[in-house]
Amino acid sequence: MRIGVVVDNTFDNDHRVQKEIRLLLDQGHQVSVLCLDFGDSYKTYHKFEVRRVTINENLKNALVILNTNFSFYNRFWLKHISNFITEENLETLHVHDLYLAKPGRLGIQKSKKEIPLTLDLHENYPAAIATYQWATKGWRKYLVTPKKWGKLEAEYLKYADYWITLSNAFKNELLEKYSFMVRNRVFVHPNMPDLESFEAFEASNLQVNFTSEVPTLFYFGVVAKRRGIIDILPWLKDLKEEGLAFHILIIGPIDKADKNQFENAIASLGDAATYISWSDVKFLPAYLKKINIGLAPFEVNPQHDSGVANKLFQYMYGQIPILATACKAQKELIENSNCGLVYTDEKDFKVKLKQLLASNTLREQLGVNGKKELLKLYNEKADQAFLKIYQSTN
């Protein structure tokens, strides 16, 4: 089957989408990708075609800000999606994120090809946009009007024939809300890392320049207040002042709106903290061998309830115990697999962290449990259910 995949990013660092494409290729499908080009240098792909639409990044961001109330961004994508469908002679279209559902459907209509549309929901977008600083602060909140997406959700979901969610919890929530969504057309694809890639990274024995003589806490991903990592830094400062021995390693880009707050908080930890702004994911297995506790301190809200972040599965791959908030999907994963501890507030965080730091045995057992559960999920092909879409559309 000739499948067209559409993402509104530059694709090269979108590991979820790349993994899905590899799984589709393994099934014998032909895949073409439509993505953006901000004028940088990009990777070359030999097993599938990548078509890039050139646009200034600042202009793209401006169009996204206007997207709730104006049709500029939809019209931009409609044109390119329609041409994509026609020129690649596509048999089905797979778009990523709620807001691409409308231009995806309109692009299909303009192409005059009656092909099905799959909508891949990377998050609970109405809940997510209500937490984004760029959408809720200053003058932007009047243009973005994030609350409108709660009403737009049904309209955009209706444009699709099939849906993919990050978790069973989010799948069931949508099925309860919307009677037009048919259960056997909604598939769960958790954010599990590409096992083949990670095993290849590990086999390459890449080295990283990080060492610590005390137990190390680890956070890998975007640094932002909504991700909870900034909130816990003052708590760690308290524990350091109490004499608790630990180090925290944080790797990931900082949201601009939170930059000053994060830099002040990380500086207050002195030599007990290391911050690295970016690292290629291929080095992640090497970092996992040097750390002792994986952190998932996300704010508990509907967005973070909708799925398990890929960092939890990455920690499980490295046999690292997890310390996490009680977001619905990640709490369920941690408790069912007994691979970490869940905390509810500052006091509970400090108690649970002390518990993990005090016992090598506990950390090792939780880590072993996590790796065992992850391998079980791979054996059950928990991340491959969506492939059934392309069997049923033949």
Secondary structure by P-SEA (a helix, b strand, c coil): cbbbbbbccccccaaaaaaaaaaaaaabbbbbbbbbbcccbbbbbccbbbbbbbbcaaaaaaaaaaccccaaaaaaaaaaaaaaaaaacccbbbbccccaaaaaaaaaaaaccbbbbbbbcccaaaaaaaaccccccccccccccccccccaaaaaaaaccbbbcccaaaaaaaaaaccccccccbbbbccccaaaaaaaaaaaccccccccccbbbbbbcccccccccccaaaaaaaaaaacccbbbbbbbbbcccaaaaaaaaaaaacccbbbbccccccaaaaaaaccccccccccccccccccccaaaaaaaaabbbbbbcccaaaaaaaaaaccccccccaaaaaaaaaaaaacaaaaaaaaaaaaaaaaaaaaaccccccaaaaaaac
